Amino acid sequence: MAILRFTDITKRYGDFEALRGVSLEVEEGEVFGLLGPNGAGKTSLIRIGLDILRPDDGEVALFGEPMSRDALDRVGYLPEERGLYKKTRVLDVLVYLGRLKGLTRPDAKARAAHWLERVGLGDAGRKRLEALSKGMSQKVQIAGTLLADPPLAILDEPFSGLDPVNVELVKELILERRKAGRTTVLSTHLMHQIEALCDRVAVIHQGRRVVYGDIDTVRRERSRPAVFVRTRGELPELEGVHAVHPRDGGFELLLAEGIDPPDVLEALIASKVRVERFEEILVTMEQVFLQVARGEGTWSDQERLKEAGE
């Protein structure tokens, strides 16, 4: 089931069109990456999904229904812009956030104490927020976002200000949510975290959805067909291999279009060569992001442009 669905979303600010007919779905129980260069329109899309902004055209469905106050109460949101009350005690802020989500005061207080322990701030409840470091404040906001166990959590740059140990902590929290069947939308510029955590991804560029799908498919579509091979003995000649380049004690084989890596592996095995390592070479999500930011298409698109002399 689609927990969050955008259909043909358009948003204008005066003469500027920030979103241009964007459609995508976030499915129940997944970690979904929402990416894009600065100014691409992803923040506007997030705010439309939270009914903070209204689209000029298009529709939003939340939990399979039109937008409603009850549905929004089931969503946790960590905005990129931080906005905690600095003069207030940490525990009081978390209790307040829990009450906003419909928890009773005793339940909110118990959950606040639990989450402070969970994020390593068990002794910070009586401190005022102004006394905390940036990273500690970030963890308080993450605790506040997840305190009511929302079925959908939208996390905008959740790793901001965190050291490597606490980045791992936040990753654990996201994976725990997926294991529990909860849905998380993750927006971050740390592409290796998207690759490690997300099931599917959408990339917004200049107001349009330009990439959409599961991580492996997206990486494969943007990669030149190539494999890495390490063999014991001489590498035989293989049909459908354009070029062979030595690399890391083995060889990078560039494949002709339409040749699948399993076919190459099968040919190697048939030649009775001992294969010590064989893997498909795929671009990283960081490389995908850079391709989008530079306006480059898929590998096939780029090859067709080269052949056309453009």
C-alpha positions in Angstrom: 0.0 0.0 0.0 1.2 3.5 -0.8 1.5 5.4 2.6 2.2 8.7 0.8 1.3 9.4 -2.8 2.0 12.5 -4.9 0.1 12.7 -8.2 1.1 15.4 -10.8 2.2 17.9 -8.2 2.9 21.4 -9.5 4.0 24.3 -7.2 4.7 27.9 -8.3 6.2 30.8 -6.4 5.2 33.7 -8.6 6.7 33.1 -12.0 9.0 30.4 -10.7 7.8 26.8 -11.1 9.4 24.8 -8.2 7.7 21.5 -9.0 6.5 20.4 -12.4 4.1 17.5 -12.4 5.9 15.3 -9.9 4.4 11.9 -9.2 5.7 9.2 -6.8 4.6 6.8 -4.2 6.2 5.8 -0.8 5.2 2.2 0.1 4.4 0.9 3.5 7.4 -0.5 5.5 10.1 0.9 3.2 12.9 3.4 3.7 12.5 5.8 0.8 15.2 8.2 -0.3 14.2 11.6 -1.5 17.1 13.4 -3.1 18.0 16.4 -5.2 20.5 19.2 -5.6 19.9 22.4 -3.5 16.9 24.3 -5.0 15.6 21.2 -6.8 12.2 21.3 -5.2 12.4 18.4 -2.7 11.7 20.6 0.4 8.6 22.0 -1.3 7.5 18.5 -2.0 8.0 17.4 1.6 6.1 20.5 2.8 3.2 19.7 0.5 3.2 16.1 1.8 2.8 17.6 5.3 0.1 20.1 4.3 2.4 23.0 5.2 2.1 24.1 1.6 -0.7 23.5 -0.9 0.1 22.5 -4.5 -1.2 24.6 -7.4 -2.1 21.5 -9.2 -2.1 17.8 -8.3 -3.2 15.6 -5.4 -1.7 14.2 -2.3 -2.9 11.0 -0.5 -1.8 10.1 3.0 -2.4 6.5 4.3 -4.6 6.0 1.2 -6.9 8.9 2.0 -7.1 12.6 1.1 -5.1 14.8 3.4 -6.6 15.2 6.9 -5.7 16.3 10.4 -6.1 12.8 11.8 -3.7 11.4 9.1 -1.1 14.1 9.8 -1.1 13.2 13.5 0.3 9.8 12.4 3.4 11.4 10.8 6.6 12.4 12.5 8.7 15.1 10.9 12.3 16.1 11.4 12.8 19.4 9.5 16.1 20.5 8.2 15.7 23.8 10.0 16.0 23.2 13.7 13.5 24.9 16.1 13.7 23.8 19.7 12.8 26.1 22.5 16.3 26.8 23.9 15.3 28.0 27.4 13.1 24.9 28.0 14.3 21.7 29.7 14.9 18.7 27.4 12.3 16.4 29.1 9.6 19.1 29.0 10.1 19.7 25.3 9.8 16.0 24.5 6.7 15.6 26.7 5.2 18.6 24.9 5.9 17.0 21.5 4.4 13.8 22.6 1.2 15.6 23.8 0.9 17.2 20.4 0.7 13.7 18.9 -2.1 12.6 21.3 -0.2 10.9 24.1 -1.3 11.3 27.7 1.1 13.2 29.9 2.2 10.1 31.8 2.7 8.1 28.6 4.6 11.1 27.0 6.8 11.4 30.0 7.6 7.7 30.0 8.4 7.6 26.3 10.5 10.7 26.6 12.6 9.1 29.3 12.9 5.9 27.2 14.0 7.9 24.1 16.5 9.9 25.9 18.1 6.7 27.1 17.9 5.3 23.5 19.8 8.2 22.0 22.4 8.3 24.8 21.1 11.3 26.7 19.6 9.7 29.7 21.1 12.3 32.1 20.1 15.3 30.0 16.4 15.5 30.8 16.7 18.3 33.3 19.1 20.4 31.2 18.0 23.3 29.2 18.4 22.9 25.5 20.8 25.9 25.3 23.3 23.9 27.3 23.5 21.1 24.7 25.9 20.8 21.8 24.6 20.8 18.2 24.8 17.1 18.0 23.0 16.5 21.3 20.2 18.9 20.2 19.9 17.0 17.0 19.4 13.8 18.9 16.8 15.4 21.1 14.9 16.4 17.9 15.2 12.9 16.5 13.9 11.5 19.8 11.0 14.0 19.6 10.2 12.9 16.0 10.1 9.2 16.8 8.7 9.4 20.4 5.1 8.6 19.4 6.2 5.7 17.1 4.7 7.3 13.9 3.7 5.0 11.1 5.4 7.5 8.7 8.5 9.5 9.6 10.0 12.1 7.3 13.6 12.8 8.2 15.2 15.8 6.5 19.0 15.7 7.0 18.9 13.6 10.2 22.7 13.1 10.2 23.5 16.8 10.4 25.8 17.7 13.2 26.4 14.1 14.3 29.7 12.3 14.8 30.3 8.9 13.2 29.1 7.0 16.4 25.8 8.9 16.4 25.4 8.5 12.7 25.5 4.8 13.3 22.9 5.2 16.0 20.5 7.0 13.7 21.0 4.3 11.1 20.1 1.7 13.6 16.9 3.6 14.5 15.9 3.8 10.8 16.5 0.1 10.3 14.6 -0.8 13.5 11.6 1.2 12.1 11.8 -0.8 8.8 11.9 -4.1 10.8 8.8 -3.0 12.7 6.9 -2.3 9.5 7.2 1.5 9.9 7.8 3.8 6.9 10.6 6.3 6.7 11.3 9.0 4.1 14.9 10.0 4.2 16.3 13.2 2.6 20.1 13.6 2.9 23.1 14.6 0.9 25.1 11.7 2.3 24.7 9.4 -0.7 26.5 6.4 0.9 23.8 6.4 3.6 21.1 6.4 1.0 22.8 3.4 -0.6 23.1 1.6 2.7 19.6 2.3 4.0 17.1 2.9 1.3 14.9 0.4 -0.6 13.8 2.9 -3.3 14.7 6.4 -4.3 13.5 9.4 -6.2 15.7 12.2 -7.4 14.2 15.6 -8.1 16.0 18.0 -10.4 14.8 21.4 -11.6 11.3 20.6 -10.3 11.0 17.3 -12.1 11.3 13.7 -11.0 14.2 12.4 -13.0 15.1 9.2 -11.2 12.7 6.8 -9.5 13.0 3.1 -8.6 14.7 0.6 -6.4 18.4 1.3 -5.6 19.9 -1.5 -7.6 17.8 -0.8 -10.7 18.7 2.9 -10.6 22.4 2.2 -10.3 22.3 -0.4 -13.1 20.5 2.0 -15.5 23.1 4.7 -14.9 26.1 2.3 -15.3 28.0 1.3 -18.3 27.7 -2.5 -18.8 31.0 -3.7 -17.2 32.2 -6.4 -14.9 35.3 -7.0 -12.8 37.0 -10.4 -13.1 39.9 -12.0 -11.4 41.0 -15.4 -12.7 43.7 -17.9 -12.0 45.4 -18.3 -15.4 45.1 -16.3 -18.6 41.8 -14.6 -19.4 40.3 -16.1 -22.5 38.8 -14.1 -25.3 35.1 -13.6 -24.7 32.3 -12.7 -27.1 30.6 -9.5 -26.4 33.5 -7.9 -24.6 34.4 -4.5 -26.0 37.6 -3.8 -24.1 39.7 -5.3 -21.3 41.5 -3.0 -18.7 43.8 -4.3 -16.0 42.5 -3.3 -12.5 43.2 -4.2 -8.9 44.9 -7.5 -9.8 42.2 -8.4 -12.2 40.4 -7.0 -15.3 37.6 -4.6 -16.0 35.6 -5.9 -18.9 33.5 -3.4 -20.9 30.5 -5.2 -22.4 28.6 -4.7 -25.6 25.0 -3.4 -25.1 22.7 -6.3 -24.6 25.3 -8.6 -23.1 24.3 -9.6 -19.5 27.0 -10.2 -16.8 25.7 -13.8 -16.1 26.4 -14.7 -19.8 30.0 -13.6 -19.3 30.4 -15.6 -16.2 28.9 -18.7 -17.9 31.4 -18.3 -20.8 34.2 -18.1 -18.3 33.2 -21.2 -16.5 32.7 -23.0 -19.9 36.3 -22.1 -20.8 37.4 -23.9 -17.6 39.2 -20.9 -16.3 39.2 -20.7 -12.5 37.2 -17.6 -11.5 38.4 -16.1 -8.2 36.2 -13.0 -8.3 33.4 -11.8 -10.5 31.1 -8.8 -9.9 29.1 -6.3 -11.9 30.5 -2.8 -11.8 27.8 -0.3 -10.9 28.0 3.4 -10.3 27.4 4.6 -6.7 24.5 6.7 -5.7 26.9 9.6 -5.3 27.8 9.2 -9.0 24.1 9.0 -9.9 23.5 12.2 -8.0 26.4 13.9 -9.8 25.0 12.7 -13.2 21.7 14.2 -12.4 23.1 17.5 -11.2 25.2 17.8 -14.4 22.1 17.0 -16.6 23.5 13.7 -17.8 21.1 10.9 -18.8 21.6 7.1 -18.4 24.6 5.4 -19.9 22.5 4.4 -23.0 21.3 8.0 -23.4 24.9 9.3 -23.3 26.0 6.7 -25.9 23.2 7.6 -28.2 24.2 11.3 -28.0 27.8 10.4 -28.8 26.8 8.4 -31.8 24.6 11.3 -33.0 27.6 13.7 -32.6 25.8 15.9 -30.0 
